């Protein structure tokens, strides 16, 4: 546990921040006509809120604009949920909110306050025992690069809990919000079919 | 994203009060609002989070008065509801075929009917001309890529298509919208919620400023069990309709007593095809009658080059939906 970053003092934060700025600069330079006179940044009231993530409560002071995804990654150091498109199109940021899969990139952290968030980091037991869905993804080689995998696994758990994993076709339909550019789709479907019966009577909600 | 003030309302009056001041947006699922705020298309100064209202406005109730759906019911909850699936399949199907599992868990019915167009020129602020985004600035789509744009209800100021699915189901079933606003509650036919673009495409609905959708009603309609939502899209799942049809049929043997038809993906607003309904009334539903109805539905279609294929696709979609509904047991 010594390698876990301390919440709120995340080393990568400054790195990620400066990376984002330098990447944005050339884009801004070529943005045409639509430049608006209103300044993008001005003072906003900071919100004090409590996020319950994987069974632990975190008190945070956040700009209202902070999404649940950014709060998890930047404030709490939980980088399992990935920022793929940041537009609700790829599913890489999928987490469970009160046991239901949602897109953390389109959820304000303020909106998630009061609910129970489960991320990929909250699935394994203290002693490292994997959730049946994690084990199934390993068993079936349900990934290549792994970038979409945390979102796939959280979505797969949601898909089973919602009762939409009845047939391979139903799984494919229910999982269509999670893109995998390595195209591990057949193995993902196989993994979900394996994990489904093992998840009977088990509900991931509070981590 | 531009700064905004965040408010959370736990009752309707509090929500109306909070939204009353300044340029406000209600936040429910956030799947449209957050997306468009990130793109700088929507710029509310105040965001009023109404998710705490779900305990009162999230219900799904059916009875002799018909169906009542709370505005904060999630798309997934309504799509999976056994009674809705049995008695109003067109509603369940329109919701189940929309978006992704995650988005359906987040998005609410009230927000769903208000979702904004997917017109790329509206969504990308680097295009200066968009009458919907900046009134009077022109329409970039008219000289642009129009493959997914509307062919019905367009004007010289806007050809953006309405992207939703659920709205067509409500429209076909003569649904109503329940509203609360600074002037009190009111109820309007769903058909009166969305406007044609005309020369004011930035005005998309008839909602008064600060008005909040609290629910939807669907009158009792036993033959709504014979209804379907057929959605044709570029990929099999998780895509917007290129053409869609909501159809409900009241059949007397092979003859149509009454037909209800609404079209999606092809029009600037949820589109009721009353001309097609009139063609079918009293007729035996066969290939020729279905074709005549489809012709009537798209008689006034205007295409813009890339979307020249849409009237034909729309006609075929409607014909297929009619036969799909006909095959159902009521």
Contacts between the chains, C-beta under 8 A, distances in Angstrom:
chain1	res1	chain2	res2	distance
A	31	B	126	5.6
A	32	B	126	5.1
A	32	B	128	7.2
A	33	B	126	7.2
A	33	B	128	4.0
A	34	B	125	4.3
A	34	B	126	5.4
A	34	B	127	7.4
A	34	B	128	5.8
A	36	B	40	7.7
A	38	B	2	7.1
A	38	B	43	8.0
A	40	B	2	6.3
A	41	B	3	7.2
A	42	B	3	5.5
A	43	B	3	7.5
A	44	B	3	4.0
A	44	B	4	7.2
A	44	B	5	7.3
A	45	B	5	6.6
A	45	B	6	7.8
A	47	B	6	6.1
A	63	B	3	7.7
A	64	B	3	7.6
A	64	B	4	6.1
A	64	B	5	7.1
A	64	B	6	3.7
A	64	B	47	7.2
A	65	B	1	4.7
A	65	B	3	6.8
A	65	B	4	7.2
A	67	B	34	7.3
A	86	B	38	6.9
A	87	B	35	5.8
A	87	B	38	6.9
A	87	B	39	7.9
A	88	B	31	6.0
A	88	B	34	7.8
A	88	B	35	5.7
A	88	B	102	7.9
A	88	B	103	6.5
A	91	B	100	6.9
A	91	B	102	6.4
A	94	B	102	5.7
A	100	B	76	7.9
A	100	B	105	4.7
A	101	B	101	6.3
A	101	B	102	5.0
A	101	B	105	6.0
A	102	B	102	5.6
A	102	B	105	5.7
A	102	B	106	5.1
A	103	B	31	7.6
A	103	B	102	4.9
A	103	B	103	6.9
A	103	B	106	6.6
A	106	B	30	5.5
A	106	B	31	5.4
A	106	B	34	4.6
A	106	B	35	6.2
A	106	B	106	6.9
A	107	B	30	6.3
A	107	B	34	7.6
A	107	B	106	7.1
A	108	B	6	7.3
A	108	B	27	7.3
A	108	B	30	6.6
A	108	B	34	6.9
A	108	B	47	7.9
A	108	B	49	7.6
A	110	B	6	5.3
A	110	B	8	7.4
A	110	B	49	6.9
A	111	B	27	6.9
A	111	B	30	6.7
A	111	B	49	5.7
A	111	B	51	6.1
A	155	B	101	6.7
A	155	B	102	6.6
A	158	B	101	6.7
A	158	B	102	7.6
A	158	B	105	7.5
A	159	B	101	6.3
A	162	B	76	7.2
A	162	B	80	7.6
A	162	B	101	7.1
A	162	B	105	8.0
A	163	B	80	7.7
A	164	B	101	7.0
A	172	B	237	7.4
A	173	B	237	5.3
A	174	B	101	5.1
A	175	B	101	7.2
A	176	B	100	5.8
A	176	B	101	7.6
A	176	B	237	3.7
A	176	B	238	4.0
A	177	B	99	7.4
A	177	B	100	2.4
A	177	B	101	5.4
A	177	B	102	4.9
A	177	B	103	6.6
A	177	B	238	5.8
A	178	B	100	7.8
